[in-house]
Amino acid sequence: MLARVHSAAVSGIDARVLDVEVDVSDGLPCFTIVGLPDTTVKEARDRVRSALRNSGFPFTSRAITVNLAPADFRKVGAALDLPVAIGLLLVDGLAVATPRRRLFIGELGLTGEVRCIRGALCLAAAAREAGFQQVVLPADNAPEAAAVEGLEIIPVRSLAGAVAHLTGQRPIPSFSPGPAPPAIPSELDFAEVRGQKVARRALEIAAAGGHHLLLSGPPGAGKTMLARRLPTILPPLTRSEAIEVTKIHSIAGALPPAAALIENAPFRAPHHGISAPGLVGGGVRPGPGEISLAHRGVLFLDELPEFRRDALEAIRQPLEEKRVCIVRVGGASVFPSDFLLVAAMNPCPCGFAGDREHACSCDWRERQRYARKLSGPLLDRIDLHVPVPAVPWADLARGSVAEASAPIRERVEAARRLAADRFPGRPAFRNAELPVSDFDRILLLDGSARRLLPAVVERLRLSLRALHRALRVARTIADLADAQRVTSAHVAESVGYRMRATCPMGQVDRISPTPVRCASNADESPKV
């Protein structure tokens, strides 16, 4: 006797629909699962057997064979427990009341409860694309799966409840998401930041254009405080971005039970002891790393030189390609990693090189060893290198309140709209993604900016990549000023954010932590 049930399995951040074929025949009692299952799927034999018996259903003592088709990719996870159990009950004569196509996913406990799984949103999206009308899944995953439009979600809490729904004895109403709860205002705000006008300006530019940022300054200057407030000025995620981000967090198990879509930009701050697979992704079962969990959000690397060298070098390619490909014997998994990198570091091991109030206790050898922890190619991929000096007491004691996050976010959203309008087919476009082939059409450098570029390249010894990144930053600065053309003032401010990166690290103590005022631009902007 043969029964067929439809299910799905995760592959990367997507999913593939499966046929779960259950065959029961005469022979010695056995329970075999084929179709390239991993260890978790093979263990479904014991979970399904106990769940059926404890739910009051008979379990056959004949030979059982379960085939997971197609068999050309490895199936992982416990989401196939429920379809296997339903297939066994269909062999035993379970009557299905409605002919509509259903897809089953869910992990079974030994008592028959249906537990929350990973990747429910990916599985539901695959079901809709394959033409299914209804998905039966754990009740805790219903809010997540309901984000897929045009699909009926049936939330079940037990195997017995799922069977009662299928037989028509106790139909379960489809899940209907209620009104979205009011957004909880963030406890963080830029109004709490005193001083640091240059750093605040750089964070605004980074948010508007998607430019990577490095904050360098003594301990206690406010680098972490500034970085943690960057998400408060980022625009909310679009629906397509929210679905993509939620998929990644669901697969990684980072989504709380009964959670719906992630609508705000994520913020990830891994410890500096993290390994390269933990940062980039990988493992025996390829999974997303921190750079993918920060997709469409912020990845904050505090104490940047303390990270392992191999971990830092591993993010160089994802910074350029916006994705990471993890290859294993069973196949390749691709995870998106379009994140905004914000890093923080001290200028030297003791942290006080260049500080006006504290003398540096490091010699030049220690500073050189400290500087060599970061490779030039990695620093070259960071657009904005910003000094964060200690805040003077006058700024701390000042009674005036600094600008809050809300008006800064409005300017960021306006600048992003200007950038997106230049590429109608890419609503999430940011200036950091501007192709070199479109420079002539998009940058619109005026005569003064063109005359300034040769002096900039010669004095700062910029690589071609660094020059291109500086020009993209200049375009973002112009958009924040609502200027159609990029002027010399915009270019001067842009390249000024790279000056510390181009200075020899052995001369860090000679660099003033306070940027020079640019006469042709806004107050306290760096100058070439």
Number of C-alpha atoms within 10 A of each C-alpha: 11 16 19 19 22 23 29 25 25 21 22 22 24 21 19 19 20 20 18 25 21 26 18 21 14 10 10 10 12 13 17 13 20 15 16 19 18 15 12 15 19 21 14 23 19 12 20 27 19 18 25 22 14 17 16 10 15 13 16 16 14 14 15 22 16 23 20 26 18 15 14 11 16 18 27 18 21 24 31 27 27 30 27 29 22 24 22 27 20 18 17 17 10 14 13 14 11 10 6 10 13 19 24 26 26 30 24 28 17 16 16 24 21 28 21 23 21 24 29 30 29 28 29 34 23 21 27 18 10 11 12 20 15 20 25 25 30 30 22 21 27 28 22 26 30 23 19 19 10 13 19 21 27 24 23 23 18 22 27 19 19 24 19 15 19 19 14 14 11 12 14 17 11 16 15 12 12 7 6 7 6 6 8 6 8 9 7 17 21 21 14 15 20 22 20 22 15 20 25 22 16 25 27 24 25 26 29 30 28 28 28 26 27 29 26 25 24 24 17 13 18 21 26 19 15 21 25 18 22 26 21 22 24 25 18 18 19 13 13 10 19 19 21 21 26 28 27 28 22 24 23 18 14 12 20 12 18 14 15 22 21 20 17 19 23 18 22 20 17 16 15 16 11 14 17 20 18 17 21 26 23 19 12 8 14 21 23 29 22 23 32 28 31 26 27 26 27 27 25 27 23 22 15 22 22 16 20 16 16 11 18 21 14 16 19 15 13 19 20 12 11 17 19 24 16 18 12 13 6 14 13 12 20 18 25 23 25 23 28 24 22 27 23 24 23 23 24 28 19 15 20 22 25 22 20 12 9 11 13 17 13 15 11 15 10 15 20 16 14 17 18 13 15 18 13 12 11 15 19 21 18 20 28 30 25 27 27 29 27 21 14 13 10 10 13 12 9 11 9 10 11 15 15 16 20 15 11 21 21 14 20 23 19 17 25 24 17 18 25 17 13 13 13 10 9 11 14 17 20 22 26 22 14 20 11 14 8 9 15 9 10 19 21 15 22 13 11 13 18 15 12 16 17 10 12 17 15 9 12 18 12 18 11 11 13 19 21 18 26 26 26 28 28 28 31 33 27 20 26 20 12 13 13 15 17 24 23 21 22 27 27 23 25 29 27 23 25 25 20 20 17 15 13 12 20 16 13 18 19 13 17 15 21 16 20 14 15 17 12 14 15 13 12 17 23 23 20 20
